Amino acid sequence: MTTTKRRSERQQWNPDLGVLASRLSTETQTGVFASLRVAGHGDLEMRHGAVLPYLDEDGIRATELARLSGRHKQVVGRLVDELEALGYVERRADPGDRRAKLVIPTPQGLEALRVADRAIADAEARHAERIGRRAYAEFREAMRAMLAPRPGMS
Amino acid sequence: MTTTKRRSERQQWNPDLGVLASRLSTETQTGVFASLRVAGHGDLEMRHGAVLPYLDEDGIRATELARLSGRHKQVVGRLVDELEALGYVERRADPGDRRAKLVIPTPQGLEALRVADRAIADAEARHAERIGRRAYAEFREAMRAMLAPRPGMS
């Protein structure tokens, strides 16, 4: 039986998965964007975080960015427009298929990706130091297993 | 050394903490709001999820909602305004302090909180079934430990 009484207290001593996952995600993103700001990339916004993890040095198609990020193609198109206007990516014809375009990070974009990747690696190292390397590795593995696609589900 | 080459592939076979946490949070919230929609509360929006976990049957002050959710007081005030307009909460004078107001769920609000709490409990049960009860309990405990306030930090 779930009671709605004193839910706020329960969320403090025993936060539910929704609260925990939201905090972890927010804390991680906040750290990344703080590092980006310090490194001079303060014009990047949280919403750009949807596609930043999937940008490739060699370029990636917008349709692939949409698939990987789980966002609608229109949303990704708008984010790429913004990143292009800010000078982080450019669109170039795909040498393998001239009808297709690749989203390619500029040198400024590559710099920002390195800063973001380092910020996440640092956060993971801090977590591992705090709860133990083994506990952290198991935590990560559990999260991956929970999020892996299920057979027969999209 | 971090390389930015083939980042998109790396994020598929070994997603970083930012990607994992964001997916887990999104998946959990999406499940909650799908259940709310099915139960006739489709007018609740994802942004309301910031305060829903902390609403108490007996009422809670907006300042306390802001502290618990980690959101600015103005943001919480706006969310409470919206929830009030939608009929999920009402503001009433605090019997213990007539100058203060309490945010109190209406019967419709209590119903929605029960649906949301059940959706999260169901999601946790599914995760535990998938990766094992013990692995899931350890996962949750690791996440709590990682997010616990550190001495000397705000």
Contacts between the chains, C-beta under 8 A, distances in Angstrom:
chain1	res1	chain2	res2	distance
A	2	B	114	6.6
A	2	B	117	4.8
A	2	B	118	6.4
A	2	B	121	6.6
A	3	B	57	7.9
A	4	B	55	7.8
A	4	B	56	7.5
A	4	B	57	4.8
A	4	B	105	7.3
A	4	B	110	5.8
A	4	B	113	4.9
A	4	B	114	6.3
A	4	B	117	7.1
A	5	B	56	7.0
A	5	B	57	4.9
A	5	B	58	6.9
A	6	B	56	6.0
A	6	B	57	7.8
A	6	B	58	7.6
A	7	B	53	6.8
A	7	B	54	6.6
A	7	B	55	6.4
A	7	B	56	5.6
A	7	B	57	7.6
A	7	B	113	7.0
A	7	B	117	7.6
A	8	B	53	7.9
A	8	B	54	4.3
A	8	B	55	7.4
A	8	B	56	5.1
A	8	B	60	5.5
A	8	B	64	7.0
A	8	B	65	8.0
A	8	B	68	5.9
A	11	B	53	5.1
A	11	B	54	5.9
A	11	B	68	6.8
A	12	B	68	7.2
A	15	B	53	7.8
A	15	B	144	6.9
A	15	B	147	7.9
A	16	B	53	6.7
A	16	B	117	7.5
A	16	B	120	4.8
A	16	B	121	7.7
A	16	B	124	7.3
A	17	B	24	7.9
A	17	B	28	5.6
A	17	B	120	5.6
A	17	B	123	6.1
A	17	B	124	5.2
A	17	B	127	7.5
A	17	B	140	7.3
A	18	B	25	7.8
A	18	B	28	4.8
A	18	B	29	6.5
A	18	B	32	6.3
A	18	B	49	7.2
A	18	B	53	6.4
A	18	B	116	8.0
A	18	B	120	5.0
A	19	B	53	5.1
A	20	B	140	7.1
A	20	B	143	4.8
A	20	B	144	6.7
A	20	B	147	6.5
A	21	B	21	6.5
A	21	B	24	4.3
A	21	B	25	4.0
A	21	B	28	5.2
A	21	B	143	7.8
A	22	B	25	4.8
A	22	B	28	7.7
A	22	B	29	7.2
A	22	B	49	7.4
A	23	B	70	7.7
A	23	B	147	5.3
A	24	B	17	7.9
A	24	B	21	4.3
A	24	B	24	7.6
A	24	B	25	7.3
A	24	B	143	6.2
A	24	B	146	7.1
A	24	B	147	6.3
A	25	B	18	7.8
A	25	B	21	4.0
A	25	B	22	4.8
A	25	B	24	7.2
A	25	B	25	4.1
A	26	B	70	7.5
A	27	B	147	7.0
A	28	B	17	5.6
A	28	B	18	4.8
A	28	B	21	5.2
A	28	B	22	7.7
A	29	B	18	6.5
A	29	B	22	7.2
A	32	B	18	6.3
A	49	B	18	7.2
A	49	B	22	7.5
A	53	B	7	6.8
A	53	B	8	8.0
A	53	B	11	5.1
A	53	B	15	7.8
A	53	B	16	6.7
A	53	B	18	6.3
A	53	B	19	5.1
A	54	B	7	6.6
A	54	B	8	4.3
A	54	B	11	5.9
A	55	B	4	7.7
A	55	B	7	6.4
A	55	B	8	7.4
A	56	B	4	7.5
A	56	B	5	7.0
A	56	B	6	6.1
A	56	B	7	5.6
A	56	B	8	5.1
A	57	B	3	8.0
A	57	B	4	4.8
A	57	B	5	4.9
A	57	B	6	7.8
A	57	B	7	7.6
A	58	B	5	6.9
A	58	B	6	7.6
A	60	B	8	5.5
A	64	B	8	7.0
A	65	B	8	8.0
A	68	B	8	6.0
A	68	B	11	6.8
A	68	B	12	7.2
A	70	B	23	7.6
A	70	B	26	7.4
A	105	B	4	7.4
A	110	B	4	5.7
A	113	B	4	4.9
A	113	B	7	7.0
A	114	B	2	6.5
A	114	B	4	6.3
A	116	B	18	8.0
A	117	B	2	4.7
A	117	B	4	7.1
A	117	B	7	7.6
A	117	B	16	7.5
A	118	B	2	6.4
A	120	B	16	4.8
A	120	B	17	5.6
A	120	B	18	5.0
A	121	B	2	6.5
A	121	B	16	7.7
A	123	B	17	6.1
A	124	B	16	7.3
A	124	B	17	5.2
A	127	B	17	7.5
A	127	B	146	4.9
A	130	B	145	7.0
A	130	B	146	6.3
A	131	B	142	5.6
A	131	B	145	4.9
A	131	B	146	5.9
A	135	B	138	7.6
A	135	B	142	5.4
A	135	B	145	7.9
A	136	B	142	7.0
A	136	B	146	8.0
A	138	B	135	7.6
A	138	B	138	6.4
A	138	B	139	7.6
A	138	B	142	7.1
A	139	B	138	7.6
A	139	B	139	5.8
A	139	B	142	3.9
A	139	B	143	6.8
A	139	B	146	7.6
A	140	B	17	7.3
A	140	B	20	7.1
A	142	B	131	5.6
A	142	B	135	5.4
A	142	B	136	7.0
A	142	B	138	7.1
A	142	B	139	3.9
A	142	B	142	7.9
A	143	B	20	4.8
A	143	B	21	7.8
A	143	B	24	6.2
A	143	B	139	6.8
A	144	B	15	6.9
A	144	B	20	6.7
A	145	B	130	7.0
A	145	B	131	4.9
A	145	B	135	7.9
A	146	B	24	7.1
A	146	B	127	4.9
A	146	B	130	6.3
A	146	B	131	5.9
A	146	B	136	7.9
A	146	B	139	7.6
A	147	B	15	7.9
A	147	B	20	6.6
A	147	B	23	5.3
A	147	B	24	6.3
A	147	B	27	7.0
